[in-house]
């Protein structure tokens, strides 16, 4: 890991429940040398990526990120384009929907919405990166990534988040093959216990996978018929989202729903 990567990696430690982080906690979280961590923090603060609380001296995200975020959205309005699609999808299925984009070997959430129609809801953290092997979003994207990307993911240890997380490379390869065949990834309890999610890929220019569109449902409500309806809706909205992002949705995806006419095939899709 290079010096710049080590410095920028410190920014990923911030979360909704960790808005400010002191030097000592940075050292504990990273396991790195205190002097090195302090140097990286100082440089990030000098460039506006961090700022310090005037009293506690703890660090928090700085104004430079606001400027870059606003500029990114002005030049490439991803959130503006995806937000209405995610909102309409969520309202249509009555569950939490979200869109994420590939960032390194994980997914970065961009937009999410939950109509809050039920007493039991899925907790979604917009700041949490989504692993490719443990979520339907990640699997949907990973299945359409280049082969060398898939090989890299499967060649290293796969973290287990729950007892149901796929951590065996052979099992992961089998799951990827299924997702490529049906265009839809379904995961139950792989990242969050008690949550079932359905995801489909989003494509950019030249058919390059950009990320994914997904719906998350408490497993107690994840009946086969409901998951099938969600999958079909996702395929429709993912094509709309890919087009909005200037992408090209693979033509063979148009024929996928036609393959789901019998109960056995539908069960394979949502299993």
C-alpha positions as CSV (number, residue, x, y, z in Angstrom):
1,X,0.0,0.0,0.0
2,X,1.6,3.3,-1.1
3,X,1.8,6.5,0.9
4,X,-1.1,8.2,-0.9
5,X,-3.3,5.2,-0.5
6,X,-2.4,4.9,3.2
7,X,-3.4,8.5,3.7
8,X,-6.6,8.3,1.7
9,X,-7.5,5.1,3.5
10,X,-7.9,7.0,6.7
11,X,-10.9,8.8,5.2
12,X,-12.7,5.4,4.8
13,X,-12.7,5.0,8.6
14,X,-15.4,7.6,9.1
15,X,-19.0,6.4,9.4
16,X,-22.4,7.6,10.5
17,X,-21.6,6.5,14.1
18,X,-18.0,7.7,13.9
19,X,-18.2,11.3,12.8
20,X,-15.0,12.4,14.6
21,X,-11.8,10.4,15.2
22,X,-8.9,11.3,17.4
23,X,-5.3,10.5,16.7
24,X,-5.2,7.7,19.2
25,X,-8.2,6.0,17.7
26,X,-6.8,6.3,14.2
27,X,-3.7,4.5,15.4
28,X,-5.8,1.8,17.1
29,X,-8.0,1.3,14.0
30,X,-5.2,1.1,11.5
31,X,-2.5,-0.6,13.6
32,X,0.1,1.8,12.2
33,X,2.9,3.8,13.6
34,X,1.6,7.0,15.5
35,X,4.1,9.3,13.9
36,X,3.2,8.1,10.4
37,X,-0.5,8.4,11.0
38,X,-0.1,11.9,12.5
39,X,1.9,13.0,9.4
40,X,-0.9,11.7,7.0
41,X,-3.6,13.4,9.1
42,X,-1.7,16.7,9.1
43,X,-1.3,16.6,5.3
44,X,-5.0,15.7,4.8
45,X,-6.0,18.6,7.0
46,X,-3.7,21.0,5.3
47,X,-5.4,20.2,2.0
48,X,-8.9,20.5,3.3
49,X,-9.8,16.8,3.3
50,X,-10.0,16.8,7.1
51,X,-10.5,19.4,9.8
52,X,-10.0,19.3,13.5
53,X,-12.6,20.1,16.2
54,X,-11.4,23.3,17.9
55,X,-11.7,21.9,21.4
56,X,-11.2,18.1,21.2
57,X,-8.7,18.2,18.3
58,X,-10.5,15.1,16.9
59,X,-10.6,14.9,13.1
60,X,-13.7,15.1,10.9
61,X,-14.2,15.2,7.2
62,X,-13.2,18.5,5.7
63,X,-14.7,21.1,3.2
64,X,-12.5,19.9,0.3
65,X,-14.7,16.8,0.0
66,X,-17.8,19.0,-0.3
67,X,-16.3,20.9,-3.2
68,X,-15.1,17.8,-5.0
69,X,-18.5,16.0,-4.4
70,X,-20.4,19.0,-5.8
71,X,-18.0,19.2,-8.8
72,X,-18.3,15.5,-9.5
73,X,-22.1,15.7,-9.4
74,X,-22.1,18.7,-11.7
75,X,-19.8,17.1,-14.3
76,X,-21.2,13.6,-14.0
77,X,-24.7,13.9,-12.4
78,X,-25.0,10.2,-11.2
79,X,-27.0,10.9,-8.1
80,X,-29.4,13.3,-10.0
81,X,-30.0,10.6,-12.6
82,X,-30.4,7.6,-10.3
83,X,-32.4,9.2,-7.5
84,X,-35.8,9.3,-9.2
85,X,-35.3,5.7,-10.5
86,X,-34.4,4.4,-7.0
87,X,-37.3,6.3,-5.5
88,X,-39.9,5.0,-8.0
89,X,-38.5,1.4,-7.7
90,X,-38.7,1.6,-3.9
91,X,-42.3,2.8,-4.0
92,X,-43.3,0.2,-6.5
93,X,-42.0,-2.8,-4.5
94,X,-42.6,-1.3,-1.1
95,X,-39.1,-2.0,0.1
96,X,-35.7,-0.4,0.5
97,X,-34.0,0.2,-2.9
98,X,-30.4,1.4,-3.5
99,X,-27.9,2.0,-6.3
100,X,-24.2,1.6,-5.9
101,X,-21.1,2.2,-8.1
102,X,-17.9,0.2,-8.2
103,X,-15.1,1.7,-6.2
104,X,-12.0,-0.5,-6.2
105,X,-12.9,-4.0,-5.1
106,X,-16.2,-2.9,-3.4
107,X,-19.3,-1.0,-4.1
108,X,-19.9,2.6,-2.9
109,X,-23.6,3.4,-2.2
110,X,-24.9,6.4,-4.1
111,X,-28.7,6.6,-3.5
112,X,-31.1,4.7,-1.3
113,X,-34.7,5.1,-0.3
114,X,-37.2,3.2,1.9
115,X,-40.9,4.1,1.8
116,X,-41.2,2.8,5.4
117,X,-44.4,1.0,4.8
118,X,-43.6,-1.8,7.3
119,X,-42.8,-2.1,11.0
120,X,-39.8,-4.2,10.3
121,X,-37.3,-2.4,8.0
122,X,-33.8,-3.0,6.7
123,X,-31.1,-0.8,8.2
124,X,-29.0,0.7,5.4
125,X,-25.8,2.7,6.1
126,X,-25.0,5.0,3.1
127,X,-21.4,5.3,4.3
128,X,-20.8,1.5,4.4
129,X,-18.9,-0.1,1.5
130,X,-20.6,-3.2,0.1
131,X,-18.3,-6.3,-0.5
132,X,-18.6,-7.9,-3.9
133,X,-18.8,-11.5,-2.7
134,X,-21.3,-11.1,0.2
135,X,-24.1,-8.9,-1.2
136,X,-26.5,-9.2,-4.1
137,X,-25.3,-5.8,-5.3
138,X,-21.7,-7.0,-5.3
139,X,-22.4,-10.3,-6.9
140,X,-24.5,-8.7,-9.6
141,X,-21.6,-6.4,-10.5
142,X,-18.8,-9.0,-10.0
143,X,-20.5,-11.5,-12.3
144,X,-20.1,-9.1,-15.3
145,X,-16.7,-7.8,-14.4
146,X,-13.7,-8.9,-16.5
147,X,-12.4,-12.4,-15.8
148,X,-9.1,-11.1,-14.3
149,X,-11.1,-9.0,-11.8
150,X,-13.1,-12.1,-10.7
151,X,-9.9,-14.1,-10.4
152,X,-8.3,-11.5,-8.2
153,X,-11.3,-11.5,-5.9
154,X,-11.5,-15.3,-5.6
155,X,-7.7,-15.7,-5.1
156,X,-7.6,-13.9,-1.8
157,X,-9.3,-14.7,1.5
158,X,-13.0,-13.9,1.4
159,X,-14.3,-12.3,4.6
160,X,-17.2,-13.9,6.4
161,X,-19.8,-11.4,7.7
162,X,-22.3,-14.0,8.8
163,X,-22.5,-17.8,8.8
164,X,-24.2,-17.6,5.4
165,X,-21.5,-15.5,3.6
166,X,-20.0,-17.3,0.6
167,X,-16.3,-17.6,1.6
168,X,-15.3,-20.6,-0.6
169,X,-13.9,-19.7,-4.1
170,X,-15.5,-22.7,-5.7
171,X,-18.9,-21.8,-4.3
172,X,-18.5,-18.2,-5.3
173,X,-17.6,-19.2,-8.9
174,X,-20.8,-21.3,-9.0
175,X,-22.8,-18.3,-7.8
176,X,-21.2,-16.0,-10.3
177,X,-22.1,-18.4,-13.1
178,X,-25.7,-18.5,-12.0
179,X,-25.9,-14.7,-11.9
180,X,-24.5,-14.4,-15.4
181,X,-27.0,-16.9,-16.6
182,X,-30.1,-15.2,-15.1
183,X,-28.9,-11.6,-14.8
184,X,-30.0,-11.4,-11.2
185,X,-28.2,-12.1,-7.9
186,X,-30.1,-13.1,-4.7
187,X,-28.5,-13.3,-1.3
188,X,-30.0,-14.2,2.0
189,X,-28.2,-13.3,5.2
190,X,-24.8,-13.1,3.4
191,X,-24.0,-9.6,4.7
192,X,-26.7,-8.8,7.3
193,X,-28.5,-11.6,9.1
194,X,-32.2,-11.6,8.5
195,X,-31.9,-9.6,5.2
196,X,-32.6,-10.9,1.7
197,X,-31.5,-8.8,-1.2
198,X,-31.9,-9.0,-5.0
199,X,-29.5,-7.1,-7.2
200,X,-28.9,-6.5,-11.0
201,X,-25.9,-4.9,-12.7
202,X,-25.7,-1.4,-14.1
203,X,-23.8,-0.9,-17.4
204,X,-22.0,2.1,-18.8
205,X,-20.5,2.9,-22.2
206,X,-19.5,-0.1,-24.2
207,X,-21.4,-2.4,-21.9
208,X,-18.9,-2.0,-19.1
209,X,-20.3,-2.8,-15.7
210,X,-20.5,0.3,-13.5
211,X,-22.3,-0.9,-10.4
212,X,-25.7,-2.3,-9.4
213,X,-29.3,-1.6,-8.5
214,X,-30.8,-3.6,-5.6
215,X,-33.7,-4.1,-3.3
216,X,-33.3,-5.3,0.3
217,X,-36.1,-7.1,2.2
218,X,-36.3,-8.5,5.7
219,X,-36.2,-12.2,5.2
220,X,-39.5,-12.7,7.0
221,X,-41.1,-11.0,4.0
222,X,-39.0,-12.5,1.3
223,X,-41.5,-14.9,-0.2
224,X,-40.6,-16.5,-3.6
225,X,-43.3,-14.6,-5.5
226,X,-42.2,-11.3,-4.0
227,X,-38.6,-11.9,-4.9
228,X,-39.5,-12.8,-8.4
229,X,-41.6,-9.6,-8.8
230,X,-38.7,-7.6,-7.4
231,X,-36.2,-9.3,-9.8
232,X,-38.4,-8.5,-12.8
233,X,-38.8,-4.9,-11.7
234,X,-35.1,-4.5,-11.1
235,X,-34.3,-5.7,-14.7
236,X,-36.6,-3.2,-16.1
237,X,-35.3,-0.3,-14.0
238,X,-31.7,-1.3,-14.4
239,X,-32.0,-0.9,-18.1
240,X,-33.6,2.5,-17.6
241,X,-30.8,3.5,-15.2
242,X,-28.0,2.2,-17.5
243,X,-29.5,4.2,-20.4
244,X,-29.7,7.3,-18.2
245,X,-26.0,6.9,-17.3
246,X,-25.1,6.8,-21.0
247,X,-24.6,3.0,-20.9
248,X,-25.6,0.1,-23.1
249,X,-27.7,-2.7,-21.5
250,X,-26.8,-6.1,-23.0
251,X,-29.5,-7.1,-25.6
252,X,-29.7,-10.7,-24.2
253,X,-31.0,-9.2,-20.9
254,X,-34.3,-8.5,-22.7
255,X,-34.9,-12.2,-23.1
256,X,-34.2,-13.1,-19.5
257,X,-37.7,-12.7,-18.1
258,X,-39.0,-15.1,-20.8
259,X,-36.8,-17.8,-19.3
260,X,-38.7,-17.6,-15.9
261,X,-42.0,-19.0,-17.1
262,X,-41.8,-22.2,-15.0
263,X,-41.6,-22.6,-11.3
264,X,-38.3,-24.5,-11.3
265,X,-36.4,-21.8,-13.2
266,X,-37.9,-19.1,-11.0
267,X,-36.6,-20.9,-8.0
268,X,-33.1,-21.1,-9.5
269,X,-33.2,-17.3,-10.1
270,X,-34.1,-16.4,-6.5
271,X,-32.1,-19.1,-4.7
